[in-house]
Amino acid sequence: MSIKEIEDSIVEEFSMFDNWMDKYEYIIELGKGVPVLDHKFKKDENLITGCQSRVWLGCEIKDGKLWFSADSDAIITKGIISLLIRAFNGQKPSDIITADLSFIEAIGLKENLSPTRANGLVSMIKQIKDYALAYNSLKNV
Amino acid sequence: MIESLDDIRAQFPALEQKFYGNDLVYLDNAATIQKPLSVISLMDEMTRLRNSNVHRAMYRLSDEVTTLYESARNEVVKFINAPGRENIIFTSGTTASINLVARSLSDARCGYLSHKYSIGGCTNNGEMFLGDGDVIVFTGDSHHSNLVPWQLAAQRCGAATDYLKLDDDGRWSVSQLDSKLASIIESGKRVRLVAITHISNVLGIVNPVKEAVEVAHRYGALALVDGAQGIVHRKVDVIDIDCDFYAFSAHKIYGQTGVGVLYGKSDILDAMPPFMGGGDMVNRVTYEKTTYAPLPLKFEAGTPNFIGAASLKPALEFAALLQEGGIATEVERSENEIKSYLQCEFEKIEGLKWYGKAPLNERIPLYSITVKGVHPADMAQILDKMGVAVRTGLLCAEPVMDRFGVGVSSDSSQPQGMLRASFASYNTLAEAEYFIASLNRCVNMLR
């Protein structure tokens, strides 16, 4: 599936929830389900700091596609991370670079991407795109 | 007329809002407090009709604005029992007030080294300025504003900083300060300044400032009190406390943002070089040299936030009413009721820790908490959906977070930061009950 198709399916899933409580319970459930980050990634150089919560992000390339693993000490952040990973995992760097991630707004979680929340998510997305850019330029060498 | 708690609450239009369909329960008062109608209407009137730069013009409108600005200064004099107007400097906030002192005292090159200043009976031969081999001591419950400026000052002039460690309840003591200063003196160094937090923005404990100031003076050090939270919750009398400086912000005590006060003793302020140069702070300027305006204008360079500063008059009148008016005992009773209720309910939530253990009358209705295994940011996000506004994170006091094992340096399995609920005069017991019910609900969701 393309990033866009995955985004659309996430939006559809979230359309089932008609109140914020159910939506957050679902995100919390997703957050609890994220596999614990491989120890090799949970180190300071993979740490993205925010004032509120911490995010760890690791990235590997296999057959020209990127695979991310991530963790956060905040469960809601972790839930949103799991959605981002679902959209990006196994995708080509060039597709990741151009992804607009409009689904975050469509499912009503835009406030989580506000820089004032300082939860590390904005920096995480930038880091994902930086990885994609770096691998993309490697490929073009 | 304000005769009841309901009358107090009715003064704050911001409290009538709803978020996500729920009534706003505003519990972030230590960050900034809502504004009463008297402040709002003055700001409105000044923005509409009384806009003209202060201290400069020869026309009626400017005179009127200058009068409003200067009468706010008079109100500050009255509110903190300062000796006079020359002791009150308008700044942009607590942070700017402390930076002014830190910068000016570490700038001996521009200073008045011949000045003789006597502290606690010992004459320091004019050497009140910070220099090589000097030590600045601050209390371990300081927020960044009473900590970073001193580290910067120390770097600038070769001085060192030291601090009072907090015990497990979040307290430091006067005897601890005494032995700290004694050991610094014994090591052959000089203690130039002690920076004391009146009430910590994390722990809510009211510190014994008067006694601490007395100890600082005994060792020949100046004493600065960071009153960011203290000014709101305790009657401050700078003559009684005898501090050399007291700093606070307007926006935490019902006034406008971007305005603060630095109180200083006249002879010290007189001896200090200006922090910023510009208009309004001068006596005579030539291409080569400038002499400065007398206090307090010497430290008020450039166009001040005159509308914001003027807001301090109605703001402090309101605060004085709550501290000393007929309603004062009712406000105190309500705050005590909220404190007892919260402390009792906190004990019932599994894994919950609250910080700043002190007798009820020695702490303010401000509680920073952690819940084992639950991230404060997650709790705050869910509370927000219920209409409850609280603060989370490192609370601009990273060293305090480190002290209690929830700082940036804590192990990565431990969520960092705390969740803080800070109550004001207008908050009700019903709001405290709603907060606890919401907290229970979100902890259950997240655990």
Interface residues (C-beta under 8 A of the other chain):
Chain A: W20 M21 Y24 E25 I28 K42 T49 C51 Q52 S53 R54 W56 D73 A74 I75 I76 T77 N112 A118 N119
Chain B: Y20 V374 H375 P376 A377 D378 Q381 I382 K385 T392 G393 L394 V408 S412 S413 Q414 P415 Q416 G417 M445 L446
